[in-house]
């Protein structure tokens, strides 16, 4: 099953493949295609989704 943990944000039209875990406070950019688990605080964009930066709890 797919799990989106506390504080994570998913942008408009993002696609998350079944069975993926999105870590706490991670940010998925609009239109991203997520094919692998996303670690906590990661910023993911693109197709396929790639980590391009890191977020913090403060925003």
N, CA and C of each residue as an Amber inpcrd file, in Angstrom:
protein
   177
   0.8260000  -1.1900000   0.0000000   0.0000000   0.0000000   0.0000000
   0.8670000   1.2480000   0.0000000   0.3040000   2.3360000  -0.4470000
   1.0050000   3.6180000  -0.5000000   0.7900000   4.3660000   0.8090000
   1.8650000   4.9580000   1.3440000   1.7920000   5.6520000   2.6270000
   2.3690000   7.0530000   2.4820000   1.5690000   8.0570000   2.8450000
   2.0310000   9.4440000   2.8700000   2.0820000   9.8550000   4.3310000
   3.2830000  10.0770000   4.8430000   3.4580000  10.3470000   6.2700000
   3.1520000  11.7990000   6.6230000   3.0700000  12.0560000   7.9250000
   2.6910000  13.3450000   8.4920000   3.5240000  14.4980000   7.9160000
   2.8500000  15.5480000   7.5100000   3.5190000  16.7600000   7.0590000
   3.9530000  16.7600000   5.6080000   3.8140000  15.6330000   4.9150000
   4.2240000  15.5700000   3.5100000   3.2330000  16.3350000   2.6360000
   3.7330000  16.9380000   1.5500000   2.8910000  17.6780000   0.6100000
   3.0660000  17.1000000  -0.7820000   1.9410000  16.9450000  -1.4860000
   1.9670000  16.4120000  -2.8460000   1.3600000  17.4610000  -3.7680000
   2.1330000  17.8830000  -4.7730000   1.6870000  18.9170000  -5.6980000
   0.6360000  18.4230000  -6.6780000  -0.0020000  19.3700000  -7.3590000
  -1.0520000  19.0800000  -8.3330000  -0.5380000  18.1780000  -9.4510000
  -1.3580000  17.2280000  -9.8480000  -1.0730000  16.2980000 -10.9480000
   0.1550000  15.4290000 -10.7280000   0.6350000  15.3230000  -9.5030000
   1.7410000  14.4030000  -9.2180000   1.2070000  12.9770000  -9.2760000
   2.0350000  12.0540000  -9.7470000   1.6670000  10.6430000  -9.8240000
   2.5610000   9.8570000  -8.8870000   1.9390000   9.0650000  -8.0060000
   2.6930000   8.2430000  -7.0620000   2.3540000   6.7900000  -7.3490000
   3.3580000   5.9980000  -7.7130000   3.1670000   4.5930000  -8.0370000
   2.7540000   3.8370000  -6.7740000   1.9360000   2.8090000  -6.9270000
   1.4600000   2.0120000  -5.7910000   2.6200000   1.4200000  -4.9970000
   2.4580000   1.3760000  -3.6730000   3.4360000   0.7510000  -2.7990000
   4.5600000   1.6610000  -2.3460000   4.4640000   2.9470000  -2.6420000
   5.5170000   3.9100000  -2.3080000   5.2430000   4.5420000  -0.9460000
   6.3150000   4.8560000  -0.2090000   6.2000000   5.5890000   1.0470000
   6.8020000   6.9780000   0.8660000   6.0270000   7.9950000   1.2300000
   6.4890000   9.3810000   1.1990000   6.7990000   9.7690000   2.6400000
   8.0540000  10.1180000   2.9130000   8.5030000  10.4100000   4.2710000
   7.9160000  11.6870000   4.8550000   8.0780000  11.8390000   6.1730000
   7.5710000  13.0130000   6.8840000   8.1590000  14.3020000   6.3100000
   7.2970000  15.2860000   6.1280000   7.6590000  16.6280000   5.6560000
   8.3480000  16.6400000   4.2900000   8.1890000  15.5680000   3.5190000
   8.7040000  15.5540000   2.1480000   7.7920000  16.4140000   1.2740000
   8.3120000  16.8900000   0.1560000   7.5560000  17.7390000  -0.7530000
   7.6840000  17.1720000  -2.1600000   6.5360000  16.8360000  -2.7640000
   6.5020000  16.3180000  -4.1300000   6.0020000  17.4460000  -5.0260000
   6.8130000  17.8560000  -5.9860000   6.4560000  18.9620000  -6.8680000
   5.3230000  18.6120000  -7.8170000   4.6510000  19.6380000  -8.3240000
   3.5480000  19.4620000  -9.2620000   4.0150000  18.6970000 -10.4960000
   3.2470000  17.6900000 -10.8830000   3.5430000  16.9150000 -12.0810000
   4.6300000  15.8710000 -11.9310000   5.2080000  15.7310000 -10.7440000
   6.2740000  14.7420000 -10.5380000   5.7090000  13.3260000 -10.6430000
   6.5430000  12.3960000 -11.0900000   6.1740000  10.9830000 -11.1460000
   7.0960000  10.2440000 -10.1810000   6.5370000   9.8200000  -9.0480000
   7.3240000   9.2010000  -7.9830000   7.2930000   7.6880000  -8.1590000
   8.4710000   7.0880000  -8.3860000   8.5680000   5.6460000  -8.6200000
   9.3420000   4.9190000  -7.5280000   9.9340000   5.6780000  -6.5950000
  10.7030000   5.0870000  -5.4930000  10.3130000   5.7660000  -4.1910000
  10.6010000   5.1000000  -3.0620000  10.3350000   5.6980000  -1.7620000
  11.0480000   7.0410000  -1.6390000  10.4070000   7.9790000  -0.9440000
  10.9510000   9.3230000  -0.7530000  11.3370000   9.4770000   0.7170000
  12.5970000   9.8230000   1.0120000  13.0030000   9.9850000   2.4120000
  12.3910000  11.2370000   3.0390000  12.4570000  11.2980000   4.3600000
  11.9440000  12.4550000   5.0840000  12.6530000  13.7330000   4.6290000
  11.8820000  14.8140000   4.5300000  12.3690000  16.1640000   4.2010000
  12.9010000  16.3250000   2.7720000  12.7040000  15.3380000   1.9020000
  13.2120000  15.4370000   0.5270000  12.2970000  16.3060000  -0.3380000
  12.8930000  17.0060000  -1.2930000  12.1680000  17.7680000  -2.3080000
  12.3290000  17.0100000  -3.6220000  11.2130000  16.5130000  -4.1710000
  11.2480000  15.6600000  -5.3590000  10.5010000  16.3450000  -6.4990000
  11.1250000  16.4010000  -7.6730000  10.4910000  16.9680000  -8.8680000
  10.8570000  16.1230000 -10.0830000  10.0950000  16.2900000 -11.1590000
  10.4460000  15.6950000 -12.4470000   9.8180000  14.3570000 -12.7490000
  10.1530000  13.8710000 -13.9590000   9.6920000  12.5690000 -14.4310000
  10.8810000  11.8460000 -15.0530000  11.3950000  10.8260000 -14.3930000
  10.9780000  10.2940000 -13.0840000  11.3820000  11.2430000 -11.9590000
  10.7020000  11.1300000 -10.8310000  10.9690000  11.9940000  -9.6890000
  12.3850000  11.8310000  -9.1640000  13.0600000  12.9570000  -8.9580000
  14.4310000  12.9410000  -8.4150000  14.5200000  13.9180000  -7.2610000
  15.3500000  13.5850000  -6.2840000  15.5700000  14.4840000  -5.1600000
  16.4750000  15.6170000  -5.6310000  15.9810000  16.8440000  -5.5050000
  16.7630000  18.0050000  -5.9370000  17.1110000  18.9250000  -4.7740000
  16.5910000  18.6210000  -3.6010000  16.8660000  19.4580000  -2.4400000
  16.2300000  18.8780000  -1.1990000  16.2820000  19.6600000  -0.1360000
  15.7800000  19.2150000   1.1650000  14.9360000  20.3030000   1.7880000
  13.8940000  19.9050000   2.4880000  12.9770000  20.8150000   3.1620000
  13.3080000  20.8260000   4.6550000  12.6550000  21.7180000   5.3920000
  12.7530000  21.6920000   6.8500000  11.3440000  21.8050000   7.4240000
  11.1780000  21.4850000   8.6940000   9.8600000  21.5330000   9.3200000
   9.2780000  22.9380000   9.2920000  10.1390000  23.9400000   9.2730000
   9.6660000  25.3270000   9.3380000   9.0820000  25.8090000   8.0130000
   9.2370000  25.0170000   6.9530000   8.6930000  25.4070000   5.6530000
   9.7790000  25.8400000   4.7630000
